[in-house]
Amino acid sequence: MVDVATAPSLLPTLDNARTRELDKKHVLHSWSAQNAINPPPVTEASGVRMTVDGTSYIDFTSQLVNVNIGYQHPKLVAAIQEQAGRLMTVSPAMANDMRSEAARVIAEVAPDGMNMVFFTNGGAEANENAIRMARLHTGRHKVLAAYRSYHGATHGAITLTGEPRRFGSEPGIPGVVHFFGPYLYRSPFHATTEAEEGDRALQHLREVMVAEGTDKIAAIILETIVGTNGILMPPDGYLRGVRELCDEFGILLIADEVMAGFARTGEWFAINHWDVVPDLISFAKGVNSGYVPLGGVILSDAVAGSFMDTAYPGGLTYSGHPLACASAVASVSIMKEEGIVEHARDLGERVIGPKLRELAQAHRSVGEVRGIGVFWALELVTDPDARTPLTADQMNQVAAACKGAGMWPFIAGNRVHIVPPCVITEEEFAEGVRALEDGLAVADGFVAGS
């Protein structure tokens, strides 16, 4: 084993000014016009706090909703360092102890009958491979995905994505058809109750399936709980109904758990809340809190059977990278040892949900509270009756107020998403909420009649 402690460092130390200078000159940032942004440097982080351009903030974003066990967890850092000293890389054509163990521990927490894992570098690649597997298994080519969804930014994944971020990459891959999922607060089905919304959404989905030809559809892919597009909780019975539709027509169900998996909702996978077993699960983010890039697809035994005697025609140079897999093994172990899944569930039920609903009663700008575990959203409106969303400029002012009070918020559309690391304590959450109230006070000022 290499003694990394005695090796000379080749890494420079840059101050924030130099970091900004080099960033502006050499780094092309995603989803941005480069001249319109000035990304602040993050210099250090620990637990649920990060230092941004010299100022410490409590982080209510988990970066991109992936730092589930918090920053710089000492056991996970040590595991990565240990693996770096053992073996840094090996071809996916070879077997490796950490790759094998990572697949085992992931399958162990997956629903029954899902025992094989295909590793990728992240969530977008996981979704790309999931739909490829579904097409090969069924011999069909169409894939249905929701309009309010985000599945990644690679060519196939961005086609699956229903929200406007896909526009700039169109035309995409053929065979993708979008449908409307349930969202009672802004119901596309003119529903008045959760049950009605779920029933009408299922009827709509059936009609889309029939119109597209049920014998042509390989899979339906959906975020178990819609993430960036609003943390939309499926009505009770909806996911069961989707599963039944899939079974009726021989269609595979792909659960995109990239954001919702690995403790975020108080379960290993969000779909467990509804006792539904999909055919494929895509994962990434929380599996190792983003410490090293890693994603993958968990296959049902039936789908895996398609590739026992016939080659799976896909692969990635870094599939099952030993460093990434070691971090996943350690991360799952930490989650079990520290009861992080249970903590997220308890905190959501006992602390986060009640407090956010209390804020909704106190602030007229809060149109709706949605969520579970450590996965919540406040939808902000300027007119509670008309449900008029705050504008982008108004949301920027809300964000600035939160930051000014010491909390870094996750802003998506007219929503503040409450998605801190799953290890956040009650005291830390209360500190973040005090800053959130400063932001909501600003939002209240935009409400008609204020």
C-alpha positions in Angstrom: 0.0 0.0 0.0 1.2 3.5 -0.9 1.9 5.8 2.1 0.1 8.9 0.9 1.0 10.8 4.1 4.7 10.9 3.1 4.2 11.8 -0.5 5.0 15.4 -1.4 2.0 17.5 -2.3 1.6 18.6 -5.9 -1.5 20.8 -5.2 -1.2 24.5 -5.2 -2.9 26.7 -2.6 -5.0 29.5 -4.3 -6.6 32.5 -2.6 -10.2 33.4 -3.5 -9.1 36.1 -5.9 -6.9 33.8 -7.9 -9.6 31.1 -7.9 -12.1 33.5 -9.3 -9.6 34.7 -11.9 -8.8 31.2 -13.2 -12.5 30.2 -13.0 -13.5 33.1 -15.2 -10.7 32.4 -17.7 -10.9 28.6 -18.0 -14.1 27.0 -16.6 -17.3 26.7 -18.6 -20.1 26.4 -16.2 -23.3 24.5 -16.8 -26.7 26.1 -17.5 -25.2 29.6 -17.6 -24.2 32.4 -19.8 -20.7 32.8 -18.7 -20.6 36.6 -18.7 -23.7 36.7 -16.4 -22.2 34.7 -13.5 -19.5 35.1 -10.9 -19.4 31.8 -9.0 -18.3 32.2 -5.4 -15.4 30.0 -4.2 -16.2 27.3 -1.6 -13.0 26.9 0.4 -14.0 24.5 3.2 -17.0 22.7 4.6 -17.8 20.4 7.5 -21.0 18.8 8.6 -23.8 21.0 7.5 -21.8 24.2 7.1 -19.7 25.5 4.2 -17.5 28.6 3.8 -18.3 30.5 0.7 -16.0 33.4 -0.3 -14.9 33.7 3.3 -18.3 33.6 5.0 -19.7 30.6 6.8 -23.2 29.4 6.0 -25.5 26.7 7.1 -26.2 24.8 3.9 -29.9 24.1 3.1 -28.9 22.8 -0.4 -26.6 19.8 0.2 -25.0 21.3 -2.9 -27.2 19.6 -5.5 -29.2 17.6 -2.9 -26.5 15.0 -2.6 -24.4 15.6 0.5 -26.6 13.4 2.5 -24.1 12.5 5.2 -22.7 16.0 5.5 -19.4 17.5 4.4 -16.0 15.9 5.2 -17.4 12.9 7.3 -14.1 11.6 8.8 -14.9 8.0 8.3 -15.8 8.4 4.6 -12.7 10.6 4.0 -10.6 7.9 5.7 -12.1 5.2 3.6 -11.3 7.1 0.4 -7.8 7.7 1.5 -7.3 4.1 2.4 -8.6 2.9 -1.0 -6.4 5.5 -2.8 -3.4 3.9 -1.1 -4.5 0.3 -2.1 -5.6 0.6 -5.7 -6.8 3.7 -7.6 -8.2 2.3 -10.9 -9.0 -1.0 -12.6 -10.9 -1.8 -15.9 -14.6 -2.6 -15.7 -13.7 -5.9 -17.4 -11.9 -7.0 -14.3 -13.4 -8.0 -10.9 -12.5 -5.8 -7.9 -13.2 -6.3 -4.2 -14.8 -2.8 -3.7 -16.9 -3.0 -6.8 -18.2 -6.4 -5.7 -18.9 -5.2 -2.2 -20.5 -2.0 -3.3 -22.9 -3.9 -5.6 -23.7 -6.3 -2.7 -24.5 -3.5 -0.1 -26.6 -1.6 -2.6 -28.6 -4.7 -3.6 -29.0 -5.5 0.1 -30.9 -2.2 0.7 -32.9 -2.4 -2.6 -36.4 -4.0 -2.8 -36.5 -7.8 -2.9 -35.8 -9.3 -6.3 -33.3 -6.6 -7.3 -29.9 -8.2 -7.0 -27.6 -6.9 -9.8 -26.0 -3.4 -10.2 -24.6 -1.7 -13.3 -22.3 1.1 -12.3 -22.1 4.5 -14.0 -20.4 7.8 -13.2 -23.6 9.7 -12.3 -27.4 9.9 -12.5 -27.7 11.0 -16.1 -25.7 8.0 -17.3 -27.8 5.8 -15.0 -31.0 6.9 -16.7 -29.4 6.5 -20.1 -28.5 2.9 -19.4 -31.8 2.1 -17.6 -33.8 3.0 -20.7 -31.4 1.1 -22.9 -31.9 -2.0 -20.7 -35.7 -1.6 -20.9 -35.6 -1.3 -24.6 -33.4 -4.4 -25.0 -35.4 -6.4 -22.5 -38.8 -5.7 -24.0 -37.9 -5.3 -27.7 -39.9 -2.1 -27.7 -38.6 1.5 -28.3 -40.9 4.1 -26.8 -40.3 5.5 -23.3 -42.8 7.7 -21.4 -41.6 10.4 -19.0 -43.3 13.2 -17.1 -43.3 16.9 -18.2 -42.4 18.0 -14.7 -39.2 16.1 -14.5 -35.4 16.3 -14.7 -33.5 13.1 -15.6 -30.0 14.5 -16.5 -28.2 16.4 -19.2 -26.7 13.8 -21.4 -28.4 13.5 -24.8 -30.9 10.7 -23.9 -31.5 11.9 -20.3 -32.2 15.5 -21.4 -34.8 14.1 -23.9 -36.4 12.2 -21.0 -36.5 15.5 -19.0 -39.8 17.2 -19.4 -39.0 20.7 -18.1 -37.7 23.6 -20.3 -34.0 22.8 -19.8 -34.4 20.2 -22.6 -35.3 22.9 -25.2 -31.8 23.9 -26.0 -30.8 20.3 -26.7 -33.7 19.4 -29.0 -34.1 17.4 -31.2 -33.3 14.6 -28.8 -33.4 10.8 -29.1 -36.4 9.3 -30.8 -39.2 7.5 -29.0 -39.7 9.6 -25.9 -43.2 10.8 -25.1 -44.2 13.1 -22.2 -47.2 13.0 -20.0 -48.5 15.0 -17.0 -48.0 13.6 -13.5 -50.1 14.6 -10.5 -49.6 18.1 -8.9 -52.7 19.1 -7.1 -51.6 22.6 -6.2 -51.5 23.4 -10.0 -53.6 20.5 -11.2 -53.6 19.9 -14.9 -56.7 17.8 -14.3 -58.9 20.3 -12.5 -58.9 18.1 -9.4 -59.9 19.3 -6.0 -58.5 16.4 -3.8 -55.4 14.3 -3.7 -57.4 11.1 -4.5 -59.1 12.8 -7.4 -55.7 14.1 -8.7 -54.2 10.7 -8.5 -57.1 9.0 -10.3 -57.3 11.5 -13.1 -53.5 11.4 -13.6 -53.7 7.6 -13.9 -56.5 7.9 -16.4 -54.5 10.5 -18.4 -51.5 8.2 -18.4 -53.6 5.2 -19.6 -54.9 7.4 -22.5 -51.4 8.4 -23.5 -50.2 4.8 -23.4 -53.1 3.6 -25.6 -52.6 6.5 -28.0 -48.9 5.7 -28.3 -49.5 2.0 -28.7 -49.1 -0.1 -25.6 -47.2 -2.7 -27.5 -44.6 -0.1 -28.5 -43.8 1.2 -25.0 -40.7 -0.2 -23.3 -40.8 1.7 -20.1 -42.2 4.5 -18.0 -39.5 6.5 -16.2 -40.5 8.7 -13.3 -38.9 10.4 -10.3 -40.5 8.7 -7.4 -40.8 12.1 -5.8 -40.3 14.8 -8.4 -37.2 16.7 -7.3 -36.0 20.0 -8.9 -39.4 20.6 -10.4 -41.1 21.1 -7.0 -40.7 18.1 -4.6 -44.0 16.8 -5.7 -45.4 14.1 -3.5 -47.4 11.4 -5.4 -50.9 10.9 -4.1 -51.4 7.7 -2.2 -52.2 5.0 -4.8 -50.6 6.7 -7.8 -47.4 4.8 -7.9 -49.3 1.6 -7.3 -51.6 2.5 -10.2 -48.6 3.2 -12.5 -47.2 -0.2 -11.5 -50.5 -1.9 -12.4 -50.6 -0.2 -15.7 -47.1 -1.3 -16.5 -48.0 -4.9 -15.5 -51.2 -4.8 -17.6 -49.3 -3.9 -20.8 -45.9 -5.5 -20.2 -44.1 -2.2 -19.7 -41.2 -1.7 -17.4 -41.2 0.8 -14.5 -38.0 2.8 -14.0 -37.8 4.6 -10.7 -35.4 7.6 -10.9 -34.1 7.7 -7.3 -31.0 9.8 -8.1 -32.2 12.6 -5.8 -34.6 10.9 -3.5 -32.6 7.7 -2.7 -30.2 6.9 0.2 -31.9 8.4 3.3 -33.1 11.7 1.7 -36.8 10.8 2.3 -36.3 8.7 5.4 -36.0 5.4 3.5 -33.2 3.8 1.5 -35.4 4.4 -1.6 -38.4 6.7 -1.7 -40.5 4.1 -3.5 -40.4 2.0 -0.3 -42.9 4.5 1.2 -45.5 3.1 -1.1 -44.5 -0.5 -1.1 -44.0 -0.6 -4.9 -41.2 -2.5 -6.6 -40.0 -1.1 -9.9 -38.1 -3.1 -12.6 -35.1 -0.8 -12.6 -33.8 1.9 -10.1 -31.4 4.6 -11.2 -29.3 6.0 -8.4 -26.4 8.4 -7.8 -25.9 11.5 -5.5 -26.7 10.2 -2.0 -25.1 6.8 -2.5 -21.8 8.3 -1.3 -22.9 12.0 -0.8 -21.1 13.0 -4.0 -17.6 12.6 -2.5 -16.5 10.7 -5.6 -18.6 10.6 -8.9 -20.8 7.4 -8.8 -24.2 6.3 -10.1 -25.8 3.2 -11.3 -28.8 1.1 -12.2 -30.2 -1.7 -10.0 -31.8 -4.4 -12.1 -34.6 -6.7 -11.2 -33.7 -10.4 -11.6 -36.0 -10.6 -14.7 -34.3 -7.7 -16.5 -30.8 -8.9 -15.5 -31.7 -12.3 -17.0 -31.8 -10.7 -20.4 -28.1 -10.2 -20.2 -27.0 -13.6 -18.9 -26.5 -15.3 -22.3 -26.7 -12.2 -24.5 -24.2 -9.4 -24.1 -25.3 -6.1 -22.7 -24.2 -3.6 -25.5 -23.0 -0.8 -23.3 -20.2 0.2 -21.0 -18.1 3.0 -19.4 -14.4 3.2 -18.9 -14.9 4.2 -15.2 -17.9 1.9 -14.5 -17.4 0.6 -10.9 -14.3 2.7 -10.3 -12.7 1.3 -7.2 -12.3 4.7 -5.4 -16.0 5.5 -6.0 -17.1 2.0 -5.0 -15.1 2.1 -1.8 -16.8 5.4 -0.9 -20.2 3.8 -1.5 -19.3 0.9 0.7 -18.2 3.2 3.5 -21.2 5.5 3.0 -23.8 2.8 3.3 -22.0 1.5 6.4 -22.0 5.0 8.0 -25.7 5.4 7.3 -26.4 2.1 9.0 -24.1 2.7 12.0 -25.3 6.2 12.6 -29.0 5.6 11.9 -29.1 8.3 9.2 -32.1 6.9 7.4 -34.1 6.7 10.6 -32.9 10.2 11.7 -34.1 11.7 8.4 -37.5 10.0 8.8 -37.9 11.2 12.4 -36.7 14.7 11.7 -39.1 15.1 8.8 -42.1 13.9 10.8 -41.4 15.5 14.1 -39.5 18.7 13.3 -39.2 19.8 9.7 -42.8 19.2 8.5 -44.5 20.8 11.6 -42.1 23.8 11.5 -42.6 24.5 7.8 -46.4 24.2 8.1 -46.2 26.7 11.0 -44.2 29.0 8.8 -46.9 28.7 6.1 -49.5 29.9 8.6 -47.4 32.8 9.5 -46.4 34.0 6.0 -48.9 34.8 3.3 -46.4 34.2 0.6 -46.2 30.5 1.3 -48.8 28.9 -1.0 -48.0 25.3 -0.2 -45.7 23.1 1.9 -44.7 19.7 0.4 -42.2 17.0 1.4 -41.0 14.1 3.5 -37.9 13.2 5.4 -35.3 15.9 4.7 -36.8 16.7 1.3 -39.2 19.7 1.3 -40.3 22.7 -0.7 -42.1 25.9 0.1 -44.0 27.3 -3.0 -44.0 31.1 -2.8 -46.8 33.2 -4.4 -47.7 36.8 -4.7 -51.4 36.1 -4.6 -52.5 33.1 -2.4 -55.9 32.9 -4.2 -54.6 33.0 -7.8 -51.4 31.2 -6.8 -49.3 33.6 -8.8 -45.7 32.6 -8.6 -42.9 34.9 -7.4 -40.8 36.1 -10.3 -37.1 35.2 -10.7 -36.0 38.7 -9.5 -38.2 38.4 -6.5 -36.8 34.9 -5.7 -33.3 36.4 -6.0 -34.2 38.9 -3.3 -35.6 36.1 -1.1 -32.3 34.2 -1.6 -30.2 37.2 -0.7 -32.1 37.7 2.5 -31.5 34.1 3.5 -27.8 34.4 2.7 -27.6 37.7 4.6 -28.8 35.8 7.7 -26.3 33.0 7.3 -28.2 30.3 5.4 -27.5 29.2 1.8 -30.9 28.4 0.2 -31.8 26.1 -2.7 -34.0 28.1 -5.1 -35.9 26.4 -8.0 -38.5 28.4 -9.8 -40.8 30.1 -7.3 -39.8 27.6 -4.6 -37.4 27.4 -1.7 -36.4 23.8 -1.3 -35.4 22.7 2.2 -32.8 20.0 1.5 -30.0 20.2 4.0 -27.7 17.2 4.7 -29.7 14.4 6.3 -27.5 14.5 9.4 -28.7 18.0 10.3 -29.6 18.4 14.0 -32.7 20.0 15.4 -30.6 23.0 16.6 -28.9 23.4 13.2 -32.3 23.2 11.5 -33.7 25.9 13.8 -30.7 28.1 13.0 -31.4 27.7 9.3 -35.1 28.4 9.7 -34.4 31.6 11.5 -32.6 32.8 8.3 -35.4 31.4 6.1 -37.8 33.6 8.0 -35.9 36.6 6.9 -36.3 35.4 3.3 -40.0 34.8 3.8 -40.4 38.3 5.2 -39.1 39.6 1.9 -41.5 37.3 0.0 -44.4 38.6 2.1 -43.7 42.1 0.9 -44.5 41.0 -2.7 -48.0 39.6 -1.8 -50.8 41.6 -3.2 -52.3 44.0 -0.6 -49.2 43.9 1.7 
